[in-house]
């Protein structure tokens, strides 16, 4: 793959943010995006569990099958326009998907060169690496296997588990000829990759201030114009819906991150160095990004069978809601297994005009290793109460059997124990080295001291008790059993106030669910943001379903809805 002259950019669009995203996005970007490379991200933590179960049933599967259909639909257009495709849709079987794509291209009569990256799958070695006996164990590989495939002339590169940002980093590294020593450039591309990896979340999707966007009915997918120094402009195809603003990019930068050091296999991105500026309509420039050496370990995502779960939801209507809930708990106390959780959702309204708006929901979730104990034995016990419990007794669904659930965790593994192999279009294999600049993980991932920020200005006049969301945006998400809560303000005057206001103690007060959990606060002044990690909020990961919002996607909006005393001068 040839490089470019100084000042040129590579235009990288992303057409998938998860397994199940808008299937027409690849064609939309190819037709309207004026792009050089289109990436696709399919591998959320939950997806790895889904693919592991697919592969257990049929060893030829284990990849995102939807991409094969997308490829068949648009590979001719991509070939006609000279656009390369780079996707992690290979999941647990990148070689299998690459073979499937070759079959499709031959059937279509197109000479498409397909390569893939492998080595991330550590499942067969999980025991020797101290990872237990999981359904799947996959290391998060870096970008240079992708770069090797593109440099060898691949039109399509399929990977398994790489970091989400590596799709963009590998594409840019091949385009500009970067090496491991180009830490700032790699980190800059990591920032761009992190922004566009979730598709339309960068163009107004899931945006706290969505009412400010003129047309969000069909947001366009994002494009990163990456320059040789790693700086970039985030944009979208002209005429598409949504918007690209400093706010939408800030929100996505804060999504599923931790502290100021955002680690990847090839560099550590210093999030506190990122600067965002509006560069025209639907154009946001990312600049000033600093990179540091990566850790000498790789993160390994471990998907395992956690046990079995079942649930029953009781509908409680009208008066005495709390007493009705307590009666059910007492009546089922001998029938539910240890570890059963109860949640009462007070969706009822006083003096309601419909039965639905007069009702609350009592959720009972049972989990255990014994499918029988949490199966019909459990749900039938709830039904047996039908004529002898609270007035108005009914359930939202009939009794059901237990279903297996997965758990997700991560662990570090020394990078030198993980192979990284680029399988080129001609079938030859290249061993890709890990970064020779890597440093001990404790050093690479060390916390950054909280920076100094101005004292909060005294409000001119009184404060007013209003929802926090009147001045602050938020974006939240999941990382295994933890949740992250990124909160930012778009007004420079409000930043000192937010930095002083949103302490760990304040988060606990506003979100009582976090009581008893470990919270970490990280301050990012360039983004006017505070990021809070809530350890253990999600139990053992999204598939564990520890709470009503199992991926913490709505946690930020819950925080924004809480009332706080906010200076009048900021409203």
PyMOL commands that set and color helices and strands:
alter all, ss='L'
color gray80, all
select helices_A, chain A and resi 25-32+45-57+65-81+94-108+123-125+144-151+166-176+183-196+199-203+210-212+246-253+271-273+321-332+356-358+376-383+415-417+441-444+468-470+492-501+504-510+512-514+525-527+542-544+555-561+568-570
alter helices_A, ss='H'
color red, helices_A
select strands_A, chain A and resi 9-14+37-40+84-87+114-118+136-139+156-159+222-227+232-236+261-263+268-270+275-278+284-287+291-292+297-317+341-345+359-368+394-395+403-414+421-423+429-431+463-467+472-479+482-489+519-524+529-534+563-567
alter strands_A, ss='S'
color yellow, strands_A
deselect
rebuild
show_as cartoon
